[in-house]
Amino acid sequence: MGRYALTAVGRDRPGIVAAVTKALYEHDCNIEDSSMTILQDEFAIILIMSGPDTMDISSLEGVLKGVESSMGLTIHLKEIEKEAAPKSPESSHLVTVSGYDKPGIVYKTAELLAKWNANITDLETKIIQGEEKKIYIMVIEVYLPEKVDEKVVTDALKTLGDSLGVTITIKPIESYEAL
């Protein structure tokens, strides 16, 4: 079995998921993991799939070029190395950020988390129109290595939030399971 990563981005419209997945289905591909979402007026797909060793990759790429053209997408297909890195650990913590929107929130938060070798496993952002200004909301799922002192990270995130004028919190994910 070959494994592949596929990305597709284009102006949102009905039928995108059907068109892309039909091409994969017709080439005996199996979608193993995926994320598909609308970001403002753009639709984005990222997925990991497998296909039989006998799959004609040139044929699949040709069909995907047709989907690109007919649906107004940009599609990229990449083969994943057979000796890929081990699977990333599961998320252990949830980081939330909220406050008035400004450039640098994602970068500075991600940079701070990287100092502790925290692995960001999922990140979503949204802007909501507030009464005065736009409110920025970010939710990050992260794996924080066990050897890292959670209090040190919590304090550093609070200090960063104060400097950015936003609120940043971090909580273990298991504390949310009881809710």
C-alpha positions as CSV (number, residue, x, y, z in Angstrom):
1,M,0.0,0.0,0.0
2,G,1.2,3.5,-0.9
3,R,0.4,6.4,1.4
4,Y,-0.3,9.9,0.2
5,A,-1.1,13.4,1.5
6,L,-3.5,15.4,-0.5
7,T,-4.4,19.1,-0.1
8,A,-7.0,21.0,-2.0
9,V,-8.0,24.7,-1.7
10,G,-10.4,26.8,-3.6
11,R,-13.4,29.1,-3.4
12,D,-16.2,27.3,-1.5
13,R,-19.0,25.8,-3.6
14,P,-21.2,22.7,-3.3
15,G,-19.7,19.5,-4.7
16,I,-16.0,19.9,-3.8
17,V,-15.8,17.0,-1.4
18,A,-17.8,14.8,-3.7
19,A,-15.6,15.6,-6.7
20,V,-12.3,15.0,-4.9
21,T,-13.4,11.9,-3.1
22,K,-14.9,10.4,-6.2
23,A,-11.5,10.5,-7.9
24,L,-9.9,8.8,-4.9
25,Y,-12.7,6.2,-4.7
26,E,-12.3,5.4,-8.4
27,H,-8.6,4.7,-7.8
28,D,-9.3,2.4,-4.8
29,C,-7.9,4.9,-2.3
30,N,-8.9,4.8,1.3
31,I,-9.1,8.1,3.3
32,E,-7.4,7.4,6.6
33,D,-7.4,10.9,8.2
34,S,-8.8,14.2,7.0
35,S,-9.7,17.7,7.8
36,M,-12.1,19.7,5.6
37,T,-13.4,23.2,6.4
38,I,-14.5,26.5,5.1
39,L,-12.1,29.4,5.9
40,Q,-14.0,32.6,5.1
41,D,-15.0,32.0,1.5
42,E,-12.3,29.3,0.7
43,F,-12.7,25.6,1.2
44,A,-9.7,23.6,2.3
45,I,-9.0,19.9,2.4
46,I,-6.1,18.1,3.8
47,L,-6.1,14.3,4.0
48,I,-4.0,11.2,4.4
49,M,-4.9,8.3,2.2
50,S,-3.7,4.9,1.1
51,G,-3.9,3.2,-2.2
52,P,-3.0,-0.1,-3.7
53,D,0.6,-0.6,-4.8
54,T,-0.8,-1.3,-8.3
55,M,-2.5,2.1,-8.4
56,D,-1.7,4.1,-11.5
57,I,-0.6,7.4,-9.9
58,S,-0.4,9.2,-13.2
59,S,-4.0,8.3,-13.9
60,L,-5.1,9.6,-10.5
61,E,-3.1,12.9,-11.0
62,G,-4.8,13.3,-14.4
63,V,-8.3,12.9,-12.9
64,L,-7.3,15.3,-10.1
65,K,-6.2,17.9,-12.7
66,G,-9.7,17.6,-14.2
67,V,-11.2,18.2,-10.7
68,E,-8.9,21.2,-10.2
69,S,-10.2,22.7,-13.5
70,S,-13.9,21.9,-13.0
71,M,-14.1,23.0,-9.3
72,G,-11.6,25.9,-9.4
73,L,-9.2,24.2,-6.9
74,T,-5.5,23.9,-6.4
75,I,-4.7,20.3,-5.6
76,H,-1.4,18.9,-4.4
77,L,-0.7,15.2,-4.1
78,K,2.4,14.0,-2.2
79,E,3.6,10.5,-1.6
80,I,4.5,9.8,2.0
81,E,7.7,7.9,2.6
82,K,7.2,4.3,3.7
83,E,9.6,4.8,6.6
84,A,7.7,7.8,7.9
85,A,8.3,9.1,11.4
86,P,6.4,7.5,14.2
87,K,2.9,8.8,14.9
88,S,2.8,12.0,17.0
89,P,1.6,11.6,20.6
90,E,-2.0,12.4,21.5
91,S,-2.9,15.9,22.7
92,S,-2.4,16.4,26.4
93,H,-3.4,20.0,26.8
94,L,-5.8,22.6,25.5
95,V,-4.6,26.2,25.0
96,T,-7.2,28.9,24.5
97,V,-6.6,32.5,23.5
98,S,-9.1,35.3,23.4
99,G,-8.9,39.1,23.0
100,Y,-8.8,41.8,20.4
101,D,-7.4,40.8,17.1
102,K,-3.9,41.9,16.1
103,P,-1.0,40.4,14.1
104,G,1.4,38.0,15.8
105,I,-0.9,36.1,18.2
106,V,-0.5,32.7,16.5
107,Y,3.2,33.2,15.9
108,K,4.1,34.3,19.4
109,T,2.0,31.6,21.1
110,A,3.4,28.9,18.8
111,E,6.9,30.1,19.3
112,L,6.5,30.1,23.1
113,L,5.1,26.5,23.0
114,A,7.9,25.4,20.8
115,K,10.4,26.4,23.5
116,W,9.1,23.4,25.5
117,N,9.0,21.0,22.5
118,A,5.2,21.2,22.7
119,N,3.8,19.5,19.6
120,I,0.7,21.4,18.2
121,T,-1.7,18.7,17.1
122,D,-4.6,20.9,16.1
123,L,-5.1,24.7,15.9
124,E,-8.2,26.6,15.0
125,T,-8.8,30.4,14.9
126,K,-11.9,32.5,14.4
127,I,-12.6,36.2,14.4
128,I,-15.9,37.4,15.9
129,Q,-17.1,41.0,15.4
130,G,-17.3,42.5,18.9
131,E,-19.1,45.7,19.9
132,E,-15.9,47.8,19.4
133,K,-13.3,45.6,17.7
134,K,-12.9,42.2,16.3
135,I,-12.4,39.5,18.9
136,Y,-9.8,36.8,18.1
137,I,-10.4,33.3,19.4
138,M,-7.8,30.5,19.1
139,V,-8.0,27.0,20.4
140,I,-4.9,24.8,20.2
141,E,-4.6,21.1,21.1
142,V,-1.0,20.4,22.1
143,Y,1.1,17.6,23.4
144,L,3.2,18.9,26.3
145,P,6.1,16.5,27.2
146,E,5.6,15.1,30.7
147,K,9.0,16.4,31.9
148,V,7.8,20.0,31.3
149,D,6.6,21.9,34.4
150,E,3.0,22.9,33.6
151,K,3.1,25.8,36.0
152,V,6.1,27.4,34.2
153,V,4.3,27.1,30.9
154,T,1.1,28.5,32.4
155,D,3.0,31.5,33.9
156,A,4.8,32.1,30.6
157,L,1.6,32.0,28.6
158,K,-0.1,34.4,31.0
159,T,2.9,36.8,30.6
160,L,2.7,36.5,26.9
161,G,-1.1,37.1,26.9
162,D,-0.6,40.2,29.0
163,S,2.0,41.6,26.6
164,L,-0.4,40.9,23.6
165,G,-3.5,42.2,25.4
166,V,-5.2,38.8,25.2
167,T,-6.1,36.0,27.7
168,I,-4.2,32.8,27.2
169,T,-5.0,29.7,29.3
170,I,-3.7,26.1,29.3
171,K,-5.5,23.1,30.9
172,P,-4.9,19.4,30.7
173,I,-7.4,17.8,28.3
174,E,-8.7,15.2,30.8
175,S,-10.1,18.1,32.9
176,Y,-12.5,18.8,30.0
177,E,-13.7,15.2,29.7
178,A,-15.9,15.5,32.8
179,L,-17.8,18.5,31.4
